[in-house]
Amino acid sequence: MAEFANYLHTKGYGRDYLKFAAEEFGKDHREIYKWLPTADLKKVAQFGCPSLGRKNVFSAKTMRFCFGIREETVCNKCVLKESCKFANQSVWKKGAKNMDLAVVMRVITLYGLPTRFEVPGDVRAAVNRLLKEVIRLSETES
C-alpha cells in the first residue's frame, strides 16, 4: 500500500489528502510538539511560509511568534513575499498564538512534499528529523 500511495503522489494525486491527514493526526496528538527538537522547529520557522494558503501562513507565523522570530526577518528574504497578502505582518486573533502539533504539521508536511521553490538542505533535513520524531513519539504515546 505504501508503494502505491507513493506512486499516486508522484503522479500528482493525494497531495491534499496527505496535508489533511497530517493535520488531523496533529489534532489527535496535539501535545507531542512539546517534545520535538526545538532547534529543528526553529530552523523550519526561520525559513518562511510553505505556501500562500491562509492556514499555512498563519501556522508559520504562529511558529515564528512562539520562537520570538521577527516577521520582517523572514518575510524580507521569502520567495513568496511578492504574492503574499500577509508579508511583514503579524496577524493574530484570539487563540492564534497557541502552538500545537496541528500547527507544526501544517508547515512541516508541506516542506516534506515536493515544492515549486527550493527548500535548503538543512531545512529539509530538519523537516525529515521532525517527521521521524513525530512518528516515534506517537508510538510511545499510545
Backbone hydrogen bonds, N-H to C=O, Kabsch-Sander energy under -0.5 kcal/mol:
donor,donor_aa,acceptor,acceptor_aa,energy
5,A,1,M,-2.8
6,N,2,A,-2.4
7,Y,3,E,-2.4
8,L,4,F,-2.8
9,H,5,A,-2.2
10,T,6,N,-2.4
11,K,7,Y,-1.4
12,G,9,H,-1.8
13,Y,8,L,-2.7
18,L,14,G,-2.8
19,K,15,R,-2.2
20,F,16,D,-2.6
21,A,17,Y,-3.0
22,A,18,L,-2.5
23,E,19,K,-2.2
24,E,20,F,-2.6
25,F,21,A,-2.4
26,G,22,A,-2.2
27,K,23,E,-2.0
28,D,24,E,-1.8
29,H,25,F,-1.2
30,R,27,K,-0.7
32,I,29,H,-1.7
33,Y,30,R,-0.8
34,K,31,E,-1.6
35,W,32,I,-2.4
36,L,33,Y,-1.4
41,L,37,P,-2.1
42,K,38,T,-2.8
43,K,39,A,-2.0
44,V,40,D,-2.1
45,A,41,L,-2.5
46,Q,42,K,-2.2
47,F,43,K,-0.6
47,F,44,V,-1.0
48,G,44,V,-0.9
57,V,53,G,-2.8
58,F,54,R,-2.8
59,S,55,K,-2.1
60,A,56,N,-2.3
61,K,57,V,-2.5
62,T,58,F,-2.2
63,M,59,S,-2.2
64,R,60,A,-2.2
65,F,61,K,-2.6
66,C,62,T,-2.4
67,F,63,M,-1.3
68,G,65,F,-1.3
69,I,64,R,-2.8
70,R,68,G,-0.5
74,V,70,R,-1.2
75,C,71,E,-3.4
76,N,72,E,-2.0
77,K,74,V,-1.0
78,C,75,C,-1.2
81,K,78,C,-0.9
83,S,80,L,-1.4
84,C,80,L,-1.0
87,A,84,C,-0.6
89,Q,86,F,-1.8
91,V,89,Q,-0.7
92,W,90,S,-0.7
96,A,93,K,-2.5
98,N,95,G,-1.3
99,M,97,K,-0.6
101,L,30,R,-1.3
102,A,26,G,-0.6
104,V,100,D,-1.9
105,M,101,L,-3.1
106,R,102,A,-1.9
107,V,103,V,-1.2
108,I,104,V,-2.9
109,T,105,M,-2.1
110,L,106,R,-0.8
111,Y,107,V,-1.7
112,G,108,I,-1.5
113,L,109,T,-1.2
124,R,120,P,-2.5
125,A,121,G,-2.6
126,A,122,D,-1.9
127,V,123,V,-2.4
128,N,124,R,-2.4
129,R,125,A,-2.4
130,L,126,A,-2.4
131,L,127,V,-2.7
132,K,128,N,-2.2
133,E,129,R,-2.3
134,V,130,L,-2.5
135,I,131,L,-1.9
136,R,132,K,-2.4
137,L,133,E,-3.0
138,S,134,V,-2.3
139,E,135,I,-1.8
140,T,136,R,-1.6
141,E,137,L,-1.8
142,S,138,S,-1.3
